[in-house]
Amino acid sequence: ESLATDHTTGFVTGVEIWNLRVQVSDPNSSLFQLSHLQNLDLSGNLVIGAILSRLSELTDLTKLSLSDCSLIGPIPESFKQLSNLTYLDLSRNRLSGEIPRGIVKHPNLQTLILCGNKLIGSFPDFGNEFSPLVDVDLSDNMLDGEIPPSIIRKLSHLEVLDIQLNRFVQGTAFSAHRNNQNQSRTKRNLYR
């Protein structure tokens, strides 16, 4: 457990309360009064109710970690409003539905960890070639279809892409990757 503050302003900028197995469910929680919060880690607790959709009100967030929080239902589209977000971990929950377009096309997101859920649909369209994504973990879901060959080009900063334990068809993206072993280190770690 930790609390970080800005030494100049005194504002709370970070809250880490992990693995206490406490219930976080009050949508009127004082947590939402922390308007300068940049880092929120509630991993290993029980996050239920409307609190998940209210997190988009914390617009200064750069890091949000809610792994192993017993989250259910779809990933809120409202997360795309977290325009400063660079790190999002929603792993090991029971999230379902498709991955929202607003998350995979997020302009600042560098790390996206969605492993161990019940997400469905085809491989996400990550948008343009200038995606800042470096680390993407979509493993252990129910995603299916083909991996588009353009993935290597579209995610030019990508170092790790974990897609194991899904229902993807091994297509041209894997072949193109395996046939060019002289690529940079980032491309060699593309599929683990």
C-alpha positions as a Python dict, from the first residue, in 0.01 Angstrom:
ca = {
    (1, 'E'): (0, 0, 0),
    (2, 'S'): (131, 339, -86),
    (3, 'L'): (23, 693, -146),
    (4, 'A'): (226, 935, -359),
    (5, 'T'): (195, 1312, -350),
    (6, 'D'): (332, 1595, -559),
    (7, 'H'): (584, 1769, -331),
    (8, 'T'): (512, 2109, -483),
    (9, 'T'): (132, 2110, -484),
    (10, 'G'): (56, 1848, -218),
    (11, 'F'): (-191, 1677, -454),
    (12, 'V'): (-224, 1300, -431),
    (13, 'T'): (-82, 1158, -755),
    (14, 'G'): (-64, 788, -679),
    (15, 'V'): (-266, 527, -492),
    (16, 'E'): (-152, 166, -473),
    (17, 'I'): (-373, -66, -270),
    (18, 'W'): (-306, -415, -396),
    (19, 'N'): (-378, -769, -280),
    (20, 'L'): (-577, -670, 28),
    (21, 'R'): (-888, -847, -105),
    (22, 'V'): (-1106, -555, 2),
    (23, 'Q'): (-1423, -456, -178),
    (24, 'V'): (-1407, -132, -374),
    (25, 'S'): (-1761, -58, -482),
    (26, 'D'): (-1880, 287, -376),
    (27, 'P'): (-1926, 500, -690),
    (28, 'N'): (-1928, 806, -464),
    (29, 'S'): (-1592, 715, -314),
    (30, 'S'): (-1351, 991, -217),
    (31, 'L'): (-1120, 832, -473),
    (32, 'F'): (-1298, 1038, -740),
    (33, 'Q'): (-1211, 1360, -559),
    (34, 'L'): (-843, 1294, -633),
    (35, 'S'): (-854, 1489, -958),
    (36, 'H'): (-474, 1490, -1002),
    (37, 'L'): (-434, 1114, -963),
    (38, 'Q'): (-184, 974, -1214),
    (39, 'N'): (-124, 620, -1089),
    (40, 'L'): (-399, 392, -958),
    (41, 'D'): (-332, 28, -870),
    (42, 'L'): (-618, -166, -710),
    (43, 'S'): (-495, -508, -826),
    (44, 'G'): (-600, -805, -617),
    (45, 'N'): (-908, -638, -470),
    (46, 'L'): (-1277, -677, -550),
    (47, 'V'): (-1384, -388, -774),
    (48, 'I'): (-1758, -402, -842),
    (49, 'G'): (-2048, -189, -954),
    (50, 'A'): (-2041, 148, -1126),
    (51, 'I'): (-1691, 230, -1004),
    (52, 'L'): (-1534, 84, -1320),
    (53, 'S'): (-1712, 325, -1554),
    (54, 'R'): (-1645, 620, -1321),
    (55, 'L'): (-1269, 570, -1348),
    (56, 'S'): (-1278, 762, -1676),
    (57, 'E'): (-1339, 1074, -1467),
    (58, 'L'): (-981, 1054, -1340),
    (59, 'T'): (-847, 1220, -1654),
    (60, 'D'): (-489, 1268, -1528),
    (61, 'L'): (-434, 891, -1498),
    (62, 'T'): (-125, 767, -1679),
    (63, 'K'): (-120, 421, -1519),
    (64, 'L'): (-424, 209, -1430),
    (65, 'S'): (-385, -143, -1296),
    (66, 'L'): (-693, -349, -1209),
    (67, 'S'): (-560, -701, -1251),
    (68, 'D'): (-726, -983, -1057),
    (69, 'C'): (-1016, -762, -942),
    (70, 'S'): (-1307, -992, -1038),
    (71, 'L'): (-1421, -742, -1301),
    (72, 'I'): (-1710, -865, -1515),
    (73, 'G'): (-1879, -744, -1831),
    (74, 'P'): (-1738, -539, -2117),
    (75, 'I'): (-1443, -304, -2098),
    (76, 'P'): (-1598, 43, -2071),
    (77, 'E'): (-1576, 251, -2390),
    (78, 'S'): (-1529, 549, -2157),
    (79, 'F'): (-1168, 442, -2091),
    (80, 'K'): (-1077, 614, -2419),
    (81, 'Q'): (-1140, 942, -2235),
    (82, 'L'): (-830, 876, -2026),
    (83, 'S'): (-618, 1061, -2281),
    (84, 'N'): (-299, 1058, -2068),
    (85, 'L'): (-306, 682, -2011),
    (86, 'T'): (18, 505, -2104),
    (87, 'Y'): (-31, 180, -1908),
    (88, 'L'): (-350, -27, -1874),
    (89, 'D'): (-363, -366, -1700),
    (90, 'L'): (-702, -537, -1679),
    (91, 'S'): (-562, -891, -1669),
    (92, 'R'): (-703, -1197, -1490),
    (93, 'N'): (-1063, -1082, -1461),
    (94, 'R'): (-1385, -1198, -1626),
    (95, 'L'): (-1416, -920, -1879),
    (96, 'S'): (-1616, -1016, -2186),
    (97, 'G'): (-1717, -877, -2522),
    (98, 'E'): (-1491, -721, -2780),
    (99, 'I'): (-1192, -501, -2712),
    (100, 'P'): (-1312, -140, -2756),
    (101, 'R'): (-1166, 42, -3056),
    (102, 'G'): (-1098, 348, -2844),
    (103, 'I'): (-851, 152, -2632),
    (104, 'V'): (-647, -10, -2909),
    (105, 'K'): (-629, 319, -3101),
    (106, 'H'): (-543, 521, -2791),
    (107, 'P'): (-292, 795, -2880),
    (108, 'N'): (-61, 750, -2578),
    (109, 'L'): (-105, 390, -2463),
    (110, 'Q'): (226, 201, -2455),
    (111, 'T'): (132, -105, -2248),
    (112, 'L'): (-197, -293, -2285),
    (113, 'I'): (-244, -606, -2073),
    (114, 'L'): (-577, -785, -2119),
    (115, 'C'): (-470, -1148, -2067),
    (116, 'G'): (-679, -1401, -1876),
    (117, 'N'): (-1026, -1269, -1958),
    (118, 'K'): (-1313, -1386, -2179),
    (119, 'L'): (-1271, -1133, -2457),
    (120, 'I'): (-1408, -1230, -2799),
    (121, 'G'): (-1388, -1107, -3154),
    (122, 'S'): (-1119, -1081, -3416),
    (123, 'F'): (-770, -942, -3383),
    (124, 'P'): (-803, -571, -3296),
    (125, 'D'): (-743, -308, -3562),
    (126, 'F'): (-467, -106, -3401),
    (127, 'G'): (-507, 183, -3640),
    (128, 'N'): (-224, 380, -3793),
    (129, 'E'): (145, 310, -3824),
    (130, 'F'): (230, 551, -3545),
    (131, 'S'): (79, 359, -3256),
    (132, 'P'): (293, 405, -2944),
    (133, 'L'): (214, 50, -2822),
    (134, 'V'): (527, -131, -2703),
    (135, 'D'): (384, -422, -2500),
    (136, 'V'): (51, -593, -2579),
    (137, 'D'): (-70, -904, -2396),
    (138, 'L'): (-396, -1049, -2527),
    (139, 'S'): (-320, -1408, -2424),
    (140, 'D'): (-569, -1650, -2269),
    (141, 'N'): (-889, -1503, -2414),
    (142, 'M'): (-1130, -1626, -2682),
    (143, 'L'): (-1012, -1405, -2969),
    (144, 'D'): (-1023, -1564, -3314),
    (145, 'G'): (-963, -1513, -3684),
    (146, 'E'): (-647, -1427, -3871),
    (147, 'I'): (-363, -1206, -3762),
    (148, 'P'): (-340, -932, -4028),
    (149, 'P'): (-4, -922, -4209),
    (150, 'S'): (8, -546, -4160),
    (151, 'I'): (49, -586, -3782),
    (152, 'I'): (429, -571, -3800),
    (153, 'R'): (415, -245, -3998),
    (154, 'K'): (126, -85, -3806),
    (155, 'L'): (279, -135, -3463),
    (156, 'S'): (627, -8, -3539),
    (157, 'H'): (726, 36, -3171),
    (158, 'L'): (600, -305, -3062),
    (159, 'E'): (845, -519, -2864),
    (160, 'V'): (613, -784, -2721),
    (161, 'L'): (286, -922, -2853),
    (162, 'D'): (153, -1218, -2655),
    (163, 'I'): (-145, -1380, -2826),
    (164, 'Q'): (-113, -1741, -2711),
    (165, 'L'): (-411, -1938, -2579),
    (166, 'N'): (-659, -1781, -2821),
    (167, 'R'): (-820, -1916, -3136),
    (168, 'F'): (-618, -1726, -3394),
    (169, 'V'): (-537, -1877, -3733),
    (170, 'Q'): (-166, -1875, -3805),
    (171, 'G'): (-150, -1668, -4120),
    (172, 'T'): (86, -1450, -4312),
    (173, 'A'): (190, -1234, -4018),
    (174, 'F'): (360, -1533, -3857),
    (175, 'S'): (518, -1638, -4188),
    (176, 'A'): (648, -1291, -4263),
    (177, 'H'): (793, -1268, -3916),
    (178, 'R'): (965, -1607, -3929),
    (179, 'N'): (1112, -1545, -4275),
    (180, 'N'): (1295, -1230, -4170),
    (181, 'Q'): (1512, -1320, -3872),
    (182, 'N'): (1741, -1020, -3932),
    (183, 'Q'): (1480, -775, -3811),
    (184, 'S'): (1538, -563, -3505),
    (185, 'R'): (1507, -713, -3158),
    (186, 'T'): (1162, -560, -3123),
    (187, 'K'): (1033, -757, -3418),
    (188, 'R'): (1195, -1084, -3304),
    (189, 'N'): (1001, -1071, -2979),
    (190, 'L'): (676, -1001, -3158),
    (191, 'Y'): (511, -1335, -3084),
    (192, 'R'): (590, -1517, -2765),
}
